[in-house]
Amino acid sequence: MEKRVTGIGGIFFKCKDPEKINEWYKTHLGFNTDPYGVKFEWRQEDDATKKGYTLWSTFPDKTKYFEPSTQNFMINYRVENLEALVEELKKEGVTILDNIETYEYGKFVHILDPEGNKIELWEAFDEK
């Protein structure tokens, strides 16, 4: 398997008041936030007709979504062929936290790095 991670899909972090933080970033840095955060759109390097995006998103500080990690952040990495990658990671002894889930915007799975940081892997279904 050649390619694994192809880019950063999202940056997620915990905060005491997500709405207030979203508004601060909107007011002071021009983020076009919605309840999910903000999408930074870009074009695929190998095919400029395809759009992609990186998501910036806040979560309540009490969220359990980052567990079992105790960190205040989680990074989402864009990948190609998630099923094949998960099989390779299993062979390499990487901790896979859940089963691959499929939604209208892509496939997801969560893993742990050696220090217990939760990582989200995303095979995006990009727009044209």
C-alpha positions in Angstrom: 0.0 0.0 0.0 1.6 3.2 -1.2 -0.4 6.2 0.0 -1.8 6.4 3.5 -2.5 9.9 4.7 -3.2 12.4 1.9 -3.8 15.6 4.0 -5.4 17.0 7.1 -9.2 16.6 7.1 -9.9 18.5 10.2 -8.7 20.0 13.5 -11.0 19.5 16.5 -10.6 20.9 20.0 -12.4 21.1 23.2 -13.4 24.5 24.7 -15.7 25.7 27.6 -18.1 27.6 25.3 -18.0 26.4 21.7 -20.6 29.0 20.5 -18.6 31.8 22.1 -15.3 30.6 20.6 -16.9 30.2 17.1 -18.2 33.7 17.4 -14.8 35.0 18.4 -13.1 33.3 15.4 -15.9 34.7 13.2 -15.5 38.2 14.5 -11.8 38.5 14.8 -10.4 36.1 12.2 -13.2 36.1 9.6 -14.1 32.4 10.0 -17.5 31.7 8.3 -18.6 29.4 11.2 -21.8 27.3 11.5 -22.7 24.8 14.2 -20.0 22.4 12.9 -17.2 25.0 12.7 -15.9 26.1 9.3 -14.9 24.4 6.1 -11.8 25.6 4.4 -12.3 24.5 0.7 -9.5 23.7 -1.7 -9.0 21.9 -5.0 -7.4 18.5 -5.4 -3.8 18.7 -6.5 -4.0 15.9 -9.0 -7.5 16.9 -10.3 -8.4 20.6 -9.9 -12.0 19.9 -10.9 -12.4 18.1 -7.5 -13.1 20.1 -4.4 -11.9 19.1 -0.9 -12.1 20.7 2.5 -10.5 20.8 5.9 -12.9 21.2 8.8 -12.1 23.3 11.9 -14.5 22.5 14.7 -15.0 23.1 18.4 -16.4 20.6 20.9 -17.8 21.1 24.4 -15.0 20.5 27.0 -17.1 17.6 28.5 -17.4 15.8 25.1 -16.7 12.1 25.2 -16.0 12.0 21.4 -12.2 12.2 22.0 -12.1 9.3 24.5 -10.2 7.2 25.3 -7.7 10.1 24.8 -7.5 12.6 27.5 -6.2 15.3 25.1 -8.1 18.5 24.3 -7.7 18.0 20.6 -8.1 15.5 17.9 -6.8 15.6 14.3 -8.7 14.1 11.4 -6.5 12.9 8.5 -7.7 12.4 5.0 -6.8 8.9 3.6 -7.3 6.9 0.5 -8.8 3.4 0.6 -9.7 3.3 4.3 -10.5 -0.4 4.3 -7.1 -1.4 3.0 -5.4 1.0 5.3 -7.2 -0.4 8.4 -6.2 -4.0 7.4 -2.5 -2.8 7.2 -2.7 -1.0 10.5 -4.2 -4.1 12.2 -1.2 -6.2 10.8 1.2 -3.5 12.3 -0.4 -3.7 15.7 -2.1 -0.3 15.7 -5.1 0.0 18.1 -8.3 0.4 16.0 -11.0 1.8 18.3 -14.1 1.1 16.2 -15.6 -0.2 13.0 -15.5 1.8 9.8 -18.7 4.0 9.6 -20.0 5.3 6.3 -21.9 8.6 5.9 -22.9 10.7 2.8 -19.6 12.6 3.1 -17.2 9.7 3.7 -16.0 6.8 5.7 -14.5 7.1 9.2 -12.6 5.1 11.7 -10.6 6.0 14.9 -7.2 4.8 16.0 -4.8 5.5 18.8 -1.1 6.6 18.5 1.5 5.2 20.9 0.8 8.0 23.4 -2.9 7.4 23.5 -4.0 10.3 21.2 -7.2 9.5 19.4 -6.9 10.0 15.6 -9.8 10.1 13.1 -9.1 8.7 9.7 -11.4 9.9 6.9 -11.9 8.7 3.3 -13.8 11.7 1.9 -16.4 11.5 -0.8 -15.3 14.8 -2.3 -17.5 17.0 -4.4 -16.8 17.8 -8.1 
